[in-house]
Amino acid sequence: MGHAGSAHDADPGLPLLGERRPPAWRCTKAASGDGSGLRRFRSGLEKLHQSAYMAPMTLVDDLCPIPDIARPDMDAAIEQARSAVGLPVGSRVVAAMSGGVDSTVVAALLHKAGYDVVGVTLQLYDHGAALKKKGACCAGQDIHDARLAAEMLGIPHYVLDYESRFRDAVIDQFADSYLRGQTPVPCIRCNQTVKFRDLLDVARDLGAEAMATGHYVRRSVMPGGQVQMRKAVDHSRDQSYFLFATTRDQLDYLRFPLADLEKPQVRGVAAELGLRIAAKPDSQDICFVPSGDYRTLIDRLRPQGREAGEIVHMDGRVLGTHAGITDYTIGQRRGLNVAVGEPLFVTKLDPEARRVIVGPREALLTASLTLDETNWLGNEATIEIAADADTPVLARVRSTRPPSPARLSRVDGVISVVFETGEEGVAPGQACALYDPADPDRLLGGGFIQTTTAVV
């Protein structure tokens, strides 16, 4: 972590952050805004590809294709960004810049479209291995990349120290979920809390009329003024599942300029604009677990999860023992270390009894689930009204699975999702995003899965 900047580092045209100002922040001094910085950068692009930073990037060119972008396509991308913002040119817009290609292109397109862009980057953690690891985000190299991009564009740039907030809202919750026998989705928690709650407050403090992000999702304003969240044109990149918790008020303020672009086009725009991150790999896995070994993190944060217990067949037979319940997730097959002559899967976790329950694959089929921490963006005023009407939905229980036909229900005040046929891959702690069967691209909301009821 660097030292916090002082107030005189900030752009004099920007208000100082008020009572909600993070404990540490700094502002990258803007480069000249006459375009000369961009021209110098573009003219030196070939040299940058020979630099120590860009050399490793050439190793991933096959994985990160960069097509040529024709001038009309570039003009179209800028116009699409302007349409996505929907505000008069010159309006102030905060661009959430993670240091990756997507958010950097958003900042660049908005700047080219004529908006008063202020870049904001969150420092969320400072785990040593993450500082240099490709595929991590929000630390080390990524902050450096965001700062460099802001300097090249000639826009103000703030780095906000949110490590403490991120630890409390995301990392601790992640570890606690495994202790409860759940399978968390930390990216959703991060969007729900740090990014779309706290960062929006900062954007308003900076006098912005909107905040733009690099998420692949569409924000549509209907003729009556209702704002909808919809899937992006590139369904393979669509991130609506991870944004189910975005509230109506947040959606009113947010903008998503990449909704009409596919990832190769975004990289092409970055290359055309001379952005050095054009070939940078995407973020992978869990950002605060750079090694990919999340169990080691959980063991360090919550050592009580490393308590031995029994592995029990769903018919009651004790098949073996385990070294800690946090080693297991619903649907897991490998690493059970029991053999009974048939494939077995983890069907349930009982953290209080420290038991891992296993059974055949068909035991994983789920008839219904209950939701907590729900959010609703549908036509009805609340999800409770929709559930009381047995509203049909398409329910998506994992980001890697397609939505399945279901209906909402409510019993004793608890919101349930009842599937038409048994659904696989359902685990408490995961998110269940809901879509409109009559308009499958429209996100209706969702919630976190609390309990499940098996088909058998």
C-alpha positions as CSV (number, residue, x, y, z in Angstrom):
1,M,0.0,0.0,0.0
2,G,1.2,3.5,-0.8
3,H,0.8,6.5,1.4
4,A,-2.5,8.4,1.4
5,G,-2.5,11.6,-0.6
6,S,-3.3,15.0,0.6
7,A,-6.2,17.3,-0.4
8,H,-4.0,19.4,-2.7
9,D,-3.3,16.3,-4.9
10,A,-6.9,16.4,-6.1
11,D,-8.3,18.0,-9.2
12,P,-9.3,21.5,-8.0
13,G,-12.6,21.1,-9.8
14,L,-13.6,18.2,-7.7
15,P,-15.2,18.4,-4.3
16,L,-13.4,16.9,-1.4
17,L,-14.9,13.7,-0.1
18,G,-17.2,14.3,2.8
19,E,-17.9,12.4,6.0
20,R,-18.0,9.1,4.1
21,R,-14.4,9.6,2.8
22,P,-12.4,6.4,3.1
23,P,-9.6,6.4,5.6
24,A,-6.9,6.5,2.9
25,W,-7.2,7.9,-0.6
26,R,-5.0,9.5,-3.2
27,C,-5.5,11.2,-6.6
28,T,-3.4,10.6,-9.7
29,K,-2.6,14.0,-11.2
30,A,-4.2,14.3,-14.6
31,A,-2.2,14.4,-17.7
32,S,-2.7,17.2,-20.2
33,G,-6.2,17.1,-21.7
34,D,-5.2,18.4,-25.2
35,G,-4.8,14.9,-26.7
36,S,-1.0,15.2,-27.0
37,G,-0.6,12.6,-24.3
38,L,-2.7,10.2,-26.2
39,R,-0.8,10.9,-29.5
40,R,2.5,10.3,-27.8
41,F,1.2,7.1,-26.3
42,R,-0.1,5.8,-29.6
43,S,3.1,6.6,-31.4
44,G,5.1,4.7,-28.8
45,L,2.8,1.7,-28.8
46,E,5.2,-0.6,-30.6
47,K,7.9,0.2,-28.1
48,L,5.6,-0.6,-25.2
49,H,5.0,-4.0,-26.7
50,Q,8.7,-4.6,-26.3
51,S,8.8,-3.4,-22.7
52,A,9.2,-5.6,-19.6
53,Y,5.6,-5.1,-18.7
54,M,4.1,-5.9,-22.1
55,A,6.5,-8.8,-22.9
56,P,4.5,-11.3,-20.8
57,M,1.3,-10.1,-22.4
58,T,2.4,-11.5,-25.8
59,L,2.3,-15.0,-24.3
60,V,-1.5,-14.7,-24.0
61,D,-2.3,-13.2,-27.3
62,D,-3.9,-16.4,-28.5
63,L,-6.1,-16.4,-25.5
64,C,-6.9,-12.7,-25.7
65,P,-7.6,-12.0,-29.4
66,I,-7.3,-8.4,-30.5
67,P,-9.2,-7.8,-33.7
68,D,-8.7,-4.7,-35.8
69,I,-11.4,-2.1,-35.1
70,A,-12.5,0.0,-38.1
71,R,-13.1,3.7,-37.6
72,P,-16.9,3.3,-38.0
73,D,-16.9,0.6,-35.4
74,M,-14.9,2.8,-33.0
75,D,-17.4,5.7,-33.6
76,A,-20.3,3.2,-33.0
77,A,-18.7,2.1,-29.7
78,I,-18.4,5.7,-28.6
79,E,-22.0,6.4,-29.6
80,Q,-23.2,3.2,-27.8
81,A,-21.4,4.4,-24.6
82,R,-23.1,7.8,-24.9
83,S,-26.4,6.1,-25.4
84,A,-25.8,3.8,-22.3
85,V,-25.1,6.9,-20.1
86,G,-28.1,8.8,-21.4
87,L,-26.9,12.1,-19.9
88,P,-25.9,15.4,-21.6
89,V,-22.4,15.5,-22.8
90,G,-20.2,17.1,-20.2
91,S,-22.0,15.5,-17.3
92,R,-19.7,14.1,-14.6
93,V,-19.5,10.3,-14.5
94,V,-17.4,8.2,-12.2
95,A,-15.8,5.2,-13.9
96,A,-15.0,2.3,-11.5
97,M,-11.6,1.3,-12.8
98,S,-10.3,-2.1,-11.6
99,G,-7.2,-2.0,-13.8
100,G,-8.6,-4.6,-16.3
101,V,-9.4,-4.1,-19.9
102,D,-13.2,-3.8,-19.5
103,S,-13.3,-1.0,-17.0
104,T,-10.4,0.8,-18.6
105,V,-12.2,0.8,-22.0
106,V,-15.4,2.1,-20.2
107,A,-13.4,5.1,-18.9
108,A,-11.8,5.7,-22.3
109,L,-15.1,5.5,-24.2
110,L,-16.8,7.9,-21.8
111,H,-13.9,10.3,-22.1
112,K,-14.0,10.1,-25.9
113,A,-17.8,10.6,-25.7
114,G,-17.3,14.0,-24.1
115,Y,-18.1,13.2,-20.4
116,D,-16.3,14.6,-17.4
117,V,-14.9,11.3,-16.3
118,V,-13.4,10.7,-12.8
119,G,-11.7,7.3,-12.4
120,V,-11.9,5.5,-9.0
121,T,-10.0,2.4,-8.1
122,L,-10.5,0.3,-5.0
123,Q,-7.6,-1.3,-3.2
124,L,-9.4,-4.3,-1.7
125,Y,-6.5,-6.4,-0.4
126,D,-2.7,-6.5,-0.4
127,H,-1.9,-10.2,-0.2
128,G,1.7,-10.5,-1.4
129,A,1.3,-13.2,-4.0
130,A,-1.6,-11.3,-5.6
131,L,0.5,-8.3,-6.4
132,K,2.2,-9.9,-9.4
133,K,-0.2,-12.8,-10.2
134,K,-1.9,-12.5,-13.6
135,G,-5.7,-13.0,-13.2
136,A,-5.9,-11.2,-9.8
137,C,-7.6,-7.9,-9.5
138,C,-7.8,-4.8,-7.2
139,A,-4.3,-5.0,-5.9
140,G,-0.7,-4.2,-6.9
141,Q,-0.3,-4.2,-10.7
142,D,-4.0,-3.5,-11.4
143,I,-3.9,-0.3,-9.4
144,H,-0.8,0.7,-11.3
145,D,-2.5,-0.1,-14.6
146,A,-5.6,1.9,-13.7
147,R,-3.4,4.9,-12.7
148,L,-1.4,4.8,-15.9
149,A,-4.6,4.6,-18.0
150,A,-6.1,7.6,-16.2
151,E,-2.9,9.6,-16.8
152,M,-2.9,8.7,-20.5
153,L,-6.6,9.7,-20.8
154,G,-6.0,12.9,-18.8
155,I,-8.7,12.2,-16.2
156,P,-8.6,12.6,-12.4
157,H,-8.1,9.2,-10.6
158,Y,-8.6,8.3,-7.0
159,V,-7.4,5.1,-5.3
160,L,-9.5,4.3,-2.3
161,D,-8.3,2.0,0.5
162,Y,-11.2,-0.3,1.2
163,E,-9.2,-3.2,2.6
164,S,-11.0,-3.1,6.0
165,R,-14.5,-2.9,4.4
166,F,-13.7,-5.7,2.0
167,R,-12.4,-7.9,4.7
168,D,-15.5,-7.4,6.8
169,A,-18.1,-7.6,4.1
170,V,-16.6,-10.2,1.8
171,I,-13.6,-12.2,3.1
172,D,-14.9,-12.8,6.6
173,Q,-18.4,-13.6,5.2
174,F,-16.7,-16.0,2.8
175,A,-15.0,-17.9,5.6
176,D,-18.1,-17.9,7.8
177,S,-20.2,-19.4,5.0
178,Y,-18.0,-22.4,4.7
179,L,-18.3,-22.9,8.5
180,R,-22.0,-23.0,8.1
181,G,-21.8,-25.6,5.3
182,Q,-22.6,-23.2,2.6
183,T,-20.9,-22.4,-0.8
184,P,-20.6,-18.6,-1.0
185,V,-20.2,-16.4,-4.1
186,P,-17.8,-13.6,-3.0
187,C,-18.1,-11.6,-6.3
188,I,-21.8,-11.0,-5.6
189,R,-21.1,-9.9,-2.0
190,C,-18.5,-7.5,-3.3
191,N,-20.9,-6.0,-5.9
192,Q,-23.7,-5.9,-3.3
193,T,-21.7,-4.1,-0.6
194,V,-18.3,-2.5,-1.4
195,K,-18.9,-1.7,-5.0
196,F,-22.6,-0.9,-5.4
197,R,-23.2,0.5,-1.9
198,D,-20.1,2.2,-0.6
199,L,-18.6,3.2,-4.0
200,L,-21.8,4.8,-5.1
201,D,-21.8,7.0,-2.1
202,V,-18.3,8.1,-3.1
203,A,-19.4,8.8,-6.6
204,R,-22.2,11.0,-5.3
205,D,-19.7,12.8,-3.0
206,L,-17.6,13.5,-6.1
207,G,-20.6,15.3,-7.7
208,A,-21.2,12.6,-10.4
209,E,-24.6,12.1,-12.0
210,A,-23.9,8.4,-12.7
211,M,-21.3,5.7,-12.1
212,A,-20.2,3.4,-14.9
213,T,-18.7,0.0,-14.6
214,G,-17.2,-2.6,-17.0
215,H,-19.8,-5.3,-16.3
216,Y,-21.4,-7.1,-19.3
217,V,-25.0,-6.3,-18.6
218,R,-27.6,-4.0,-20.0
219,R,-29.6,-1.2,-18.3
220,S,-32.7,-0.4,-20.3
221,V,-35.2,2.5,-19.7
222,M,-38.7,1.5,-20.7
223,P,-41.2,4.0,-22.3
224,G,-42.9,4.4,-18.9
225,G,-39.6,5.3,-17.2
226,Q,-39.1,1.9,-15.5
227,V,-35.4,0.8,-15.5
228,Q,-34.7,-2.8,-16.2
229,M,-31.5,-4.9,-15.9
230,R,-31.1,-7.2,-18.9
231,K,-28.5,-9.6,-20.3
232,A,-25.7,-8.2,-22.4
233,V,-25.5,-8.9,-26.1
234,D,-22.6,-11.3,-25.5
235,H,-24.4,-14.0,-23.5
236,S,-21.1,-15.9,-23.0
237,R,-19.9,-12.9,-21.0
238,D,-23.2,-11.9,-19.4
239,Q,-22.8,-11.0,-15.7
240,S,-26.4,-10.4,-14.7
241,Y,-26.3,-13.4,-12.4
242,F,-23.7,-11.7,-10.3
243,L,-25.7,-8.5,-10.2
244,F,-29.1,-9.9,-9.0
245,A,-28.8,-7.9,-5.8
246,T,-28.6,-4.5,-7.5
247,T,-31.5,-2.5,-6.1
248,R,-33.8,-0.2,-8.1
249,D,-32.2,2.9,-6.6
250,Q,-28.7,1.6,-7.5
251,L,-29.8,0.7,-11.0
252,D,-31.1,4.2,-11.5
253,Y,-27.6,5.6,-10.9
254,L,-25.5,2.9,-12.6
255,R,-24.5,2.7,-16.3
256,F,-23.0,-0.3,-18.2
257,P,-21.4,1.0,-21.5
258,L,-20.2,-2.5,-22.7
259,A,-23.7,-4.0,-23.0
260,D,-23.5,-4.0,-26.8
261,L,-19.9,-5.1,-27.2
262,E,-18.3,-8.6,-27.3
263,K,-15.1,-9.1,-25.5
264,P,-12.9,-9.3,-28.6
265,Q,-14.4,-5.9,-29.7
266,V,-13.5,-4.5,-26.3
267,R,-9.9,-5.6,-26.7
268,G,-9.9,-4.1,-30.2
269,V,-11.2,-0.8,-28.8
270,A,-8.4,-0.8,-26.2
271,A,-5.8,-1.4,-28.8
272,E,-7.1,1.3,-31.1
273,L,-7.0,3.8,-28.2
274,G,-3.5,2.8,-27.4
275,L,-4.3,1.3,-24.0
276,R,-1.5,-0.9,-22.8
277,I,-3.9,-3.4,-21.1
278,A,-5.4,-4.4,-24.5
279,A,-4.0,-8.0,-24.2
280,K,-4.2,-8.2,-20.4
281,P,-5.7,-11.5,-19.2
282,D,-9.1,-11.4,-17.5
283,S,-9.5,-11.8,-13.8
284,Q,-9.8,-15.4,-12.7
285,D,-11.0,-17.4,-9.7
286,I,-11.4,-15.6,-6.4
287,C,-9.5,-12.3,-6.5
288,F,-8.4,-12.5,-2.8
289,V,-7.2,-16.2,-3.1
290,P,-4.4,-15.7,-5.7
291,S,-3.2,-19.3,-5.3
292,G,-6.6,-20.7,-5.9
293,D,-6.4,-22.7,-2.6
294,Y,-9.3,-21.2,-0.7
295,R,-9.2,-23.9,1.9
296,T,-5.8,-22.6,3.2
297,L,-7.3,-19.2,3.6
298,I,-10.3,-20.6,5.5
299,D,-8.1,-22.7,7.8
300,R,-6.1,-19.6,8.7
301,L,-9.2,-17.4,9.3
302,R,-11.4,-20.0,10.8
303,P,-9.3,-22.9,12.2
304,Q,-12.3,-24.3,14.0
305,G,-13.5,-25.6,10.6
306,R,-10.6,-28.0,10.8
307,E,-12.3,-30.4,13.1
308,A,-12.7,-34.1,12.3
309,G,-16.1,-35.7,11.7
310,E,-17.9,-38.5,10.0
311,I,-18.7,-39.2,6.4
312,V,-22.2,-40.7,6.4
313,H,-24.2,-42.3,3.7
314,M,-27.7,-40.9,3.4
315,D,-29.0,-44.3,4.5
316,G,-27.3,-43.9,7.8
317,R,-24.1,-46.0,7.2
318,V,-20.9,-44.4,8.5
319,L,-18.4,-44.8,5.6
320,G,-15.4,-43.0,7.0
321,T,-14.0,-39.8,8.5
322,H,-13.0,-36.4,7.3
323,A,-10.5,-33.8,8.6
324,G,-12.8,-30.8,8.4
325,I,-16.2,-29.9,7.0
326,T,-14.7,-26.9,5.1
327,D,-13.1,-29.3,2.7
328,Y,-16.5,-30.1,1.2
329,T,-19.2,-28.5,-0.9
330,I,-22.5,-29.8,-2.2
331,G,-22.1,-31.9,-5.3
332,Q,-18.5,-32.8,-4.7
333,R,-17.4,-36.2,-5.8
334,R,-13.6,-36.2,-5.7
335,G,-11.6,-36.4,-2.5
336,L,-14.2,-38.2,-0.4
337,N,-11.8,-41.1,0.3
338,V,-14.6,-43.6,0.7
339,A,-15.4,-46.6,-1.6
340,V,-18.6,-48.5,-1.7
341,G,-18.7,-49.6,-5.3
342,E,-20.9,-46.8,-6.6
343,P,-20.2,-43.1,-7.3
344,L,-21.0,-41.0,-4.3
345,F,-21.5,-37.2,-4.1
346,V,-21.8,-34.8,-1.2
347,T,-25.6,-34.2,-0.8
348,K,-25.7,-32.4,2.5
349,L,-23.4,-30.8,5.1
350,D,-24.3,-30.8,8.8
351,P,-21.8,-28.4,10.4
352,E,-23.2,-28.8,13.9
353,A,-22.7,-32.5,13.9
354,R,-19.6,-32.1,11.7
355,R,-21.1,-34.7,9.3
356,V,-20.6,-34.9,5.6
357,I,-23.6,-36.7,4.1
358,V,-23.1,-38.5,0.7
359,G,-25.3,-40.3,-1.7
360,P,-26.0,-41.2,-5.4
361,R,-26.1,-38.4,-8.0
362,E,-29.9,-38.5,-8.2
363,A,-30.0,-37.4,-4.6
364,L,-28.7,-34.0,-5.7
365,L,-31.9,-33.2,-7.7
366,T,-33.6,-30.4,-6.0
367,A,-37.4,-29.9,-6.0
368,S,-37.4,-26.5,-4.4
369,L,-35.3,-24.0,-2.4
370,T,-35.8,-21.1,-0.1
371,L,-34.3,-17.6,-0.5
372,D,-33.0,-15.0,1.9
373,E,-31.7,-11.5,1.3
374,T,-33.9,-11.2,-1.7
375,N,-34.0,-8.4,-4.3
376,W,-36.8,-7.6,-6.8
377,L,-36.7,-5.7,-10.1
378,G,-39.9,-7.1,-11.6
379,N,-43.1,-5.3,-12.4
380,E,-44.6,-6.1,-9.0
381,A,-43.7,-3.7,-6.1
382,T,-42.1,-6.5,-4.1
383,I,-41.0,-10.1,-4.4
384,E,-43.5,-11.0,-1.8
385,I,-46.4,-9.9,-4.0
386,A,-44.9,-11.8,-6.9
387,A,-44.5,-14.9,-4.7
388,D,-48.1,-14.7,-3.5
389,A,-49.2,-14.7,-7.1
390,D,-47.1,-17.9,-7.9
391,T,-45.3,-15.9,-10.5
392,P,-43.5,-18.1,-13.1
393,V,-39.7,-17.5,-13.4
394,L,-36.6,-18.9,-14.9
395,A,-34.3,-19.7,-12.0
396,R,-30.5,-19.8,-12.4
397,V,-28.8,-21.5,-9.5
398,R,-25.2,-21.2,-10.7
399,S,-23.4,-18.9,-13.1
400,T,-22.4,-21.9,-15.2
401,R,-25.9,-23.4,-15.5
402,P,-28.8,-22.2,-17.7
403,P,-31.9,-20.9,-16.1
404,S,-34.7,-23.6,-15.4
405,P,-38.5,-23.1,-15.4
406,A,-39.9,-22.6,-11.9
407,R,-42.4,-20.5,-10.0
408,L,-42.2,-18.3,-6.9
409,S,-44.1,-19.3,-3.7
410,R,-44.4,-18.0,-0.2
411,V,-45.1,-20.1,2.9
412,D,-45.1,-18.6,6.4
413,G,-43.4,-15.5,5.0
414,V,-40.5,-17.5,3.4
415,I,-39.9,-17.0,-0.3
416,S,-39.5,-20.3,-2.2
417,V,-38.6,-21.3,-5.7
418,V,-40.4,-24.4,-6.9
419,F,-38.8,-26.1,-10.0
420,E,-40.9,-27.7,-12.7
421,T,-38.4,-30.6,-12.8
422,G,-35.5,-31.5,-10.5
423,E,-32.6,-29.1,-10.7
424,E,-28.9,-30.0,-10.2
425,G,-26.1,-28.0,-8.7
426,V,-28.2,-26.3,-6.0
427,A,-26.2,-25.4,-2.9
428,P,-27.0,-23.2,0.1
429,G,-25.0,-20.0,0.0
430,Q,-25.1,-19.8,-3.7
431,A,-27.2,-17.2,-5.5
432,C,-30.5,-17.9,-7.4
433,A,-31.0,-15.3,-10.0
434,L,-34.5,-15.0,-11.5
435,Y,-35.4,-14.1,-15.1
436,D,-38.7,-13.5,-16.9
437,P,-40.0,-16.5,-18.9
438,A,-41.8,-14.2,-21.3
439,D,-38.6,-12.1,-21.8
440,P,-35.6,-14.3,-20.8
441,D,-33.1,-11.5,-21.1
442,R,-34.7,-9.6,-18.3
443,L,-33.4,-10.0,-14.8
444,L,-36.2,-10.0,-12.2
445,G,-34.0,-10.3,-9.1
446,G,-33.2,-13.2,-6.9
447,G,-31.7,-14.1,-3.5
448,F,-29.3,-16.3,-1.7
449,I,-30.2,-20.0,-1.3
450,Q,-30.8,-20.9,2.3
451,T,-32.3,-24.4,2.3
452,T,-33.2,-27.0,-0.4
453,T,-35.7,-29.8,-0.6
454,A,-34.6,-32.9,-2.6
455,V,-36.8,-34.6,-5.2
456,V,-36.1,-38.0,-3.5
